[in-house]
Amino acid sequence: MTLADDQDRRPQGFNTRRLVVGLMAVPVLFGLLMFLPAGTWAWRKGWLFVLVVLTSWVAVFLTLWRVNPEVLIARSRPQEGAKRWDRILVGYFLFPAIGAILPVAALDDARFHWSPVPWWVCGIGYLLFLSGMALTTWAEAVNMFFEVHVRIQRDRGHVVIDSGPYALVRHPGYVGGCLFTAGMALALGSLWALIPAGVASLLLVLRTQWEDQALQAELPGYDAYTRRVRYKLIPGVW
């Protein structure tokens, strides 16, 4: 592939301004949610986590930029028609639950040492975190309709995606979400942080159920897809 070909694949209409603002906000968010509760900047597990997160984010962005730029466009700007229940669930419950993992872990591991764990537990956490990121990225790579909020994307010619991880379960992105939220807590060395991680996972299960019902009711071909791929999150279980 030539440089010109690669440039042609760049997502036109991508909200670069929003990306830059988001990247500028990352250090502030990490400071408020991690190092302020930790009470110190000398939290080694915290800095390692920041490094891994930023590196994985760059890798995910570059991968999607190359293989599925449409999903970057869709996720970089607000979309009309999102389900009201999903905006409430994500904005008021899911995002706060995920965000709570960081200060709880900081208070636990860096300040009060409520549940000290060995480094090998942190290693398991990073394995879960990176596996979740990889699975979610795989889902995004094959699904141009992978947006922030649940909606029937008639404006984009929404169709059922049944390739890649969608041939195994109907909502692989949420499987990845459950993995990386648990991984966040363990990577930061905190068992107490598994509580908000568990809440976030339960909310993802609820979102899975509600989204699946909406897709069956409104997306042509999805009902037939559910008969081919029977399980929502865990093959052989649910």
Salt bridges, closest charged atoms under 4 A:
ASP6 OD1 - ARG66 NH1 2.75
ASP86 OD2 - HIS149 ND1 3.15
ASP86 OD1 - ARG207 NE 2.61
ASP109 OD1 - LYS45 NZ 3.04
GLU140 OE2 - ARG75 NE 3.37
GLU147 OE1 - ARG151 NE 2.64
GLU147 OE2 - ARG156 NH1 3.11
ASP155 OD1 - ARG151 NH1 2.91
ASP162 OD2 - ARG228 NH2 3.04
ASP212 OD2 - ARG170 NH2 2.86
ASP212 OD1 - HIS171 NE2 2.78
GLU218 OE2 - LYS83 NZ 2.64
ASP223 OD2 - ARG227 NH1 2.66
